[in-house]
Amino acid sequence: MATSIGVASYLLQNGDETDPRRIWRLRRFVSKPPLPFLIFLLAVGVWTAVGFIFSPWMLNQASLGRATYYYYSYQIWYIATSALLLVCFVSMPVLSFFHQSKTVQDKKASLSMKIISLCWACFGVLTLFQVAAGGLFLPTSQSIGSVADSLLFMLIAFALREPTILGRIVTSGETVSQAVYSNPSIDTIVLYNTESDRRNLVETFVMDGLATGQDVVCQVTKAEVPFYRAILKGSGLLGSPPGEHSVTIQPIETTVLSGEINSSLPSSVSDERRELVDLDELDVAHCQNIIDKIAIPESTPGSRRVGRIWALNVEGAHAGILDLLQRVNPTARVIDLAMQQDSFSSMFNMKHQDILGNRLLLEYEPTSDYEEIVQKFAREFQANVESVAIFTSAGSPIYRQFRDQRNISLFSFSTKTSSPARLSDEQVLLPERDTSLLLDAVDKLLQALSRKRIGIVFDVFTDIILSQGFEKAYGVLSSVVEMTENETASILVLINYGALEPKILGAVQGLFRSQLRFNFEGLKVIKLEGGRQKSSYGEEPSSGVQEHSGGIKA
């Protein structure tokens, strides 16, 4: 049992969730086992060998009243050896598993791992007690041992009840992406104008930072300091109790005068922080100076990199500043608040807030550029600092369109896996045609983002209808629609209308109060819930899919 627990603990520690090749991972573990595991295995082997060679135990019999009890008694040196093995067991595999629980972001999974590690330790202590006690306290000691074993197994069963593998994958890493921040190695550039909703950007940035245990620093121009203070004070995010992570708003001119960003910050701000640098309408020379003072010190060996958002007012910004930021941060992603906040909804004369909480059916012609419509949908939610998730099949046009894009949760169905696997920070692989896992993934996603807005795209229901029949597909689709009946989730369901019979297509349409159709003639509105216009198939297209002039692709 101890060896099995050691294998499970160290295999989990050295496993890579981004690699679905589980057999290959097991072979790699066997061929190159970690040193602590080898030491623990050696201790178990020595203890077992000593027991078989010397047989340091004796079977005894005790009569209490009319009952006869049999028990083993052990020599003192063997009890001492067993105690040393218990110390190895607790300090190596059990402690390793406990430390791994602290690295898991999902609170349920972390708690489950802590409970399991505690139960493992208790099993070891209980076994040593039974060895050392021998015939003492009979028959009470045997009864206590049986009851304790049962309680520990019940605790492990409780710990394993939640979360599922898929639940842990969905809530780990960047699968539930923080809409304005990915990791310290990748910066974000935000373009805005006077009409952009910067409040949501700032609030989300600060709340995500505090939630992940980081100090937050906003470096802005003097003219913008009152604006930032008003936003954070109104949200109750400014002013934290002593000992907790802080939010600091500092004029960017202070950084320029001090010569280095770290020297200008309060001493209470730690290196484990995130920053927002708002360049507003500063000229190229000032921007170059600021970027040099912030970026160059981090390029020196041994320095700790800080993840940042660089904000830029495109209405008053001088030419070349965006190019300057992208040269310093070649991998940075761009969020265009100025041009893409309504890139999808504006195609039918609406604003982003008009489609929030809406369930949209998009009927498409497969040879058209329908993926551009989905791209606009995703960019609009990203530009409004909201999460995006896409369910599609591996190899589909939608998959090829989004597989390399960051901060989009991409769930792809594939024949290459028999269980959920995380391919990267953004991609999750699901077994093909497993509709129960589709529903489970949607449920876990909505739970993880219960208080945040999200746009979800489903590009799987045509395949499900054709491969598994309409009745099953209709049940799954109606469940998805019901699960997303709230103000925070907006869904876009794609259906290849040419592949379905009219009767089946009509039944699918009946689940939606908002329906669009896209083909070579453009996008047409059939009906729109809360819309400002009503169209029919015979009317002119409401919009094409051309990009806004000046738009910047994220």
N, C-alpha and C positions, 0 to 999 in steps of 0.2 A: 504493500500500500504506500509506504513512504517513497519508494522508488517511482511509482506511478505519479504521485503528487509532484515529485521533483521534476520529472519529465514534463508534466503539464505546465508547471510554473516557468521553467526556463525556455520551453518551446514558445510560450506566449511572449516572454520577454524578447526573444530573438526573432519573432515572426514579423513579417511585413504584410500589412493589410492591403497594400496597393498591388500585391502580386497574388492573382487567383490560383497559382499553381501550388496547391497545398501539398501534393505528393512530393514535388520538387523541394519545397521548404522543409518537409520532414527529412528527406534524404540529406539536405544540407546540414540540418541540425545533427543528424547521426554522424555524418562525416567530420564535422567540426564542432563538437560539443563545447559549451563554455567551460572555463576552468572551475568556477564555483560548483557547477554541476558534477564535474569529474571528482572533485574533492568529496562532495556529499556522497556520490556513488561509491567511492572508495571506503568511506566510513561505514556505509550500509553493508558493503561486502565483507569488511573485516569483522563487524559485529555478527553477521550471519555465519561466517566461517568458524569463528570462535565458539558459537553456540553448538554447531554440529560436531565439532571436534571434541569438545570437553563435556558436552551435555550437562551444564551446571544447574539442573533442576531435578526435582523429586516430586513424584505424585504422592499426595497425602490424603488421608481419610479422617473425617471428623464427624462424630455423632452428637447431634443436639436434639434432645428429646427423642422422638420417634423417627426423625429425619437424618439421613446420612448425606454428607457433603464431601465432594472431592475437589481438591485444589492443588496447585503447584506451589512449591516453595523454591526460592532461588538463592544461590550463593551471593555473598555480599559483593565480591568483585564484579559479578555479572550485572548486579543492580547498578553499580557505579558506572560500568560500561554503557548500560542502557541509558543512564542519565546523560552521559556525554553525547550519545547519539541523539537524544532529545534536543540538546543544546544545538547541535549541528542542524537538525531538522527545522527548528524554529528560526535560527539565525540565517539560514540559507534559503531554501525554497519558499518557506512561509513568509519570511520578511521580504524577499524579492517580490512575491505576489502582492503583498501589502503596499509596497512602494509603487508598484505599477498602477494600483488603484488611484493614486494621487495624480497620475498623468492623464487620466480619462476625464474628458470634459462633461460627459453625461453623468449627472448626479446619481441617477438610479444605478447605472452600471458601476460607478465608483463605490457606492454603498454595498452593492452585491458582492464585489470583490473583497471588500473589507470584512464582510460577514463570513465569507468562505474561508479567508485566511485565518480568522479568529477560530472558526470551527476546526480547521486543520490543527492548529496549535492545541486546542482543547482535546482533540482525539489523542495526540501524543502524550499530553499530561495525564489523561485518564488511563491510558495503557500503562504508563510507568507506575501510576498509583496501584493498579491491579497487580503488577509484577512485584512491587515492594511490599504490598500489604499481605500477600500470601493468605494465610488462614485467619488473619485478624478480622474482627468485626463481622464474622459470619453469623447469619446469612445476609445481614444488612449491606455489606460491601458489594455482594453480587447483585442485589436488587438496585442499589444506587448506580452501579456500572451499566446495567441494562437500561434504566430510565435515562441516564445521561447520554448514552449512545443514541437512543431514540430521539431525544430533544435536539441533538446536534444534527442528525439527519433531517429533521423537520426544518431546522434553520437553513440548511443548505438547499433544501427544496424550495423554501421561500425565496432565498437569494437568487435561485436560478429561474424563478417565475418571470421576472422582468430584469432587464430588458431582453428582447430578442436580438439575434445577430444583426438583423436589419436595423433595428432601433439604435443599436450602438454605432453602426456605420453612418446612419443618417445624422446623428448628433455629434459625430467626431470630426476632427480635422476641419476642412473648409466646406464640407458637404452642405451644411447649413451656413452659407457664406455670410460674413458680416458685410453688409451692403456697401460700406465705404472704406473697407480696410481688409487686406488679405493677410500679409505677414511682413515682418520687418525687412525682408529682402526685396520687396516690391512696393514702389510708391504709387500713388494715385494722383492724377492731375485733373482738377475740376474746373471747367469753364462755366462762367455764369454771367448774367447781365442783370439789369435792374428789376426785371420781371421774374427772375428765378426764385424758387423757394429754397433759400439757403437755410432757413430755420430747421427744416427736416434734416438737412445734411449735418449741421452742427450738433443738433440734439442726438442724432443717431451715432455720430462719431464719438461724442463724449460718453453716452450711455454704454456703448460697446466696450470702450476703454475701461471704464470703471467696473463693468461686469466681468472683465477678464483679468482684473487685479492690476491695472496699470495706472500710473499718473498720466494726466492729460494736460498738454500745453498747447495753447492757441497763440501763435505769434502773428499779430495783425498790425496794420497801420494805425497810427493814433486816431485817425478819423473813424475807424471801424471799431475801436474798443468799446464805446457805449452800446453799439449794436450787438456785439457779442455778449456783453454783460447783461443786457436786457433779455436776450434769448435764454441764457442759462439761468438767470435769476428767476424768470417767469416759469421755467421748468423745474425749479428746485434743485438744479444741478451745481449751483455755485455755492461754495462754502461747505466744506466737509468737516466733521468732528475730528479732533486731534487723533492721530494714529491711523486714520483711514486714508485711502488714496485721494489725491487732491486734483483740482482743476485750476490751472493757472492761465490767466489772460495777460499777455505782455506786449507792449508796443514793439514792433519789429525794429524800430529805430534804436532801441536799447541794445539789441544784438549787434547792430552795426558799430555802435560806439564802443561796446565792450571788447570787440575783437574776436570773441569766440562765444558760441551759443551756451556752452555749459557754464561759463563764468557769469553769465547774465541771469541764470535761473536761480530761484530760491534754493537753499541748501536742502530743503525737505523733499525736493523733486528728485526721484531716483533715476538711474539709467534705464530701468525697465519702464519705459513710457512710450506714448505715441504723441505725435505733434501734427498740428494743422498750421500751415504757413500761408497766410492770405496776402498775396502781392498786390491785390487791388489794381490800381492804375499807375503803379510806380514805373519809372522809365527804365530803359534797358540797362543803363549804368548801375542804378541802384539795385536792380534785380540781380545783375551779375555779381555785385559785391556781396549781397545776402546769400546767394547760392554758394559762392566760394567759401564763405565763413561757415556754412552749415555742412556742405557736402565734402569739402576737401579734408577736414580733420577726421572724418569717418573712413577715409581711404587709407589712413595710416595703419600699419600692422598692429594688432592687439586692441584696436578700438571697437566699441560695440555699436552696431548699426541700429538706428531708430527708424521705424516705419513712419512715413509722413504722407499727408495730403497737401498738395500744392494747389492753392486756389488762385484763379486769375479772372479778372473782370474783362471780358472780351470787348466790351463797348469802348472802354477807355485805354485798353492795353496797347502798348507800342508794338510795332511789327518786330518779329524775331524773338519775342520772349518765350512763346510756346516752343519754338525750335530749340531755344537755349535749354529749357527744362527737359525736353526729350533727349537732347544730347547727353545731359548729365544723368538722366534716368531712362536709358533706352528700352527697358522692359516695363516702364510704367504704363498703366492703363488709363484711358481718358474717359471721364464722365462729362458729357456735354449737357449741362443744365440749360444752356441758352437755346440750343436748337432741337433737342430731342425729348424734352419733357412731355410733349404731346405728339410725338412722331407717328404713333399708331392711331390715336383717337382723332387727330386732326383730319385723317383721311375721310371721316364722315361727319365733319363739322362739330366735333365734341372736344371737351377738355379731359385731362387725365382723371379728375375726380368724378367725371360722369360714368366712367367704366369700372370704377372700383366696386368690388363686390358683384360684378356682373359675370354671367356665364354665357360665353360666346361660342357659337357653332360656325366654323369656317369650312364651307364646302369648296373643294379645290379641284382643278384640273391638273393631273400629275405632271404633265409636260410643260406647265407654266412655271413661272418663277415665284411660286407660292411661298417658298422659304424666305423671300424678302419681306413678306407680310409678317411672318413670325419674327424675323430679325427686328422689325420696327416695334413689335409688341415687347420684345425683350429689352430693347434699348430704352423704351419709354419707362419701363419699371426701374431699370438701372439708373436712368437720369433722375428719377424721383426718389432715389436712395432706398429702393425696395428690392427684396430678393426675387430671384427668378429660378424656376425649376422646369425642366423639360423631360418628358417621358417619350422615348422613341425607340426604334429598333436599330441595332448596330448595323452600320452600312447604309442607312437611309439618307436621303438628301438633307433632312434636318440634322441628323447626326454629323454628317460631314461639314455642315455649316457651323455648328457650335462646338465641336469636339476640342478645338484649340482655344476657345474663349474662356477667360477667367471670370470668376465670381458668378458662374451659372451652374446650378446643380443639374447635372446631366445624368439621368437614369436611362440606361440602354439595355434592351433585352437581347440576349445572345444565346446561341447554342454552345458556347465555349465554357459555360459554367453551370453547375448544378445547384449552387447556393449563392446568396448575395456576396459580392466581393467589391472592395473599393479599389479602383484602378489608379486613381490619383486624388488630389484634394477636391476636385470638382466632379469626378466621374464615378458612378456606381454601376456595376454590372449585375443584372438580374437574369435568372433563368428564363428562357424563351417560353411564352405561352402560360406562364404561371400567374394567373389573374389574382390569386390570393395574395401574392407578394406585392402586386401592384397596389391593391387596396391597403395593405399593411404599410407600404412605403408612403402613400399619400397621408394615411392617418398619422404616422410618426412625424412626417414633415410638418403637418398642420399643428401637431402638439408642440414641436420644437419651436415653431414660430407663431405661437398662439396669440401673441400681442403685437405681431408685426404684419405689415402688408406684404403680400406675395402674389406674383403672377405665375400661373402654372399652365404649361402647354402639354397637350396630350396628342401624340401622333402615333397611336397604337391601335385605335379602335377599328379601323378598317381591316387590319390584319386579324384582329381577334374575331370579328364578325365572319370573315371568310374562312378562318381555320377552325374555329370552335363553335360556330353556329350563332344565329342571331339571338336566341333566347338567353344563352349564357352571357353574351356580350352586352345585351340590353340590361341584364341584371347588374353587371359590373359598372356600366356607364351610369345607370340611374343611381347606384350607390355613390359613385364619385360626385355626381351633381348634388346629391343630398349632403354629402360630407363637406362640400365647399359652400354650403348655403350660409355664408356669413359675410360681414362687411369687410373683412381683411383679406379674403382670398378671391382672386379673379382668375377665371380659367378660360382658355382658348382650346377648343376641341376641334381637331382636324379630321375631316372625312372626305375620302375620294368618292365623290358623288357618282362618277361614271362606273364604279365597280360594284355598286349596290342596286338592287331592284327598287323600283319606285315605292313599293309598299314598305320595304325595310327603311329606306331613306325617310319616308314620311313619319315612321314611328320614332326614328332618332330625332327628327326635327321637333317632334312633340315635347321633348324634354327641355327645349331651349326657348326662351322668350326673346333672344337676340340671335339673329342668323345673318351670316354674310356668305357671299359666293365670289370666288376669284377664278378667272380664266384668262384667256388671251385678250378679252375685251376690257379687263381691269377688274376692280373691286366693286361689287354691287351690294347694296344693303337690302335685304329682304324685309326684316323687321328689327327694331332696336328698342330694347327696354329703356325707358327714360330718355330716348333719343330726341334730337331736335329735328330729325327728318325721317320720313317713312318712304321707302322705295320698294319697287317690285322688280322682277326679273326683266321687264321690258324697258325699264328706265335706263338712262345713261349711267355709266360707271361714276361712282363718287370720287374716285381717285386712282391714280396709277401707283407704281411702287418706286418712282424715282426719289433719290435722296434730296433733302432740302439743300439748297445752295449754301455752301459754307459749312455744312455739317461735318463733324469729325467723327470717324468711326472709332468706337471704343475697342 
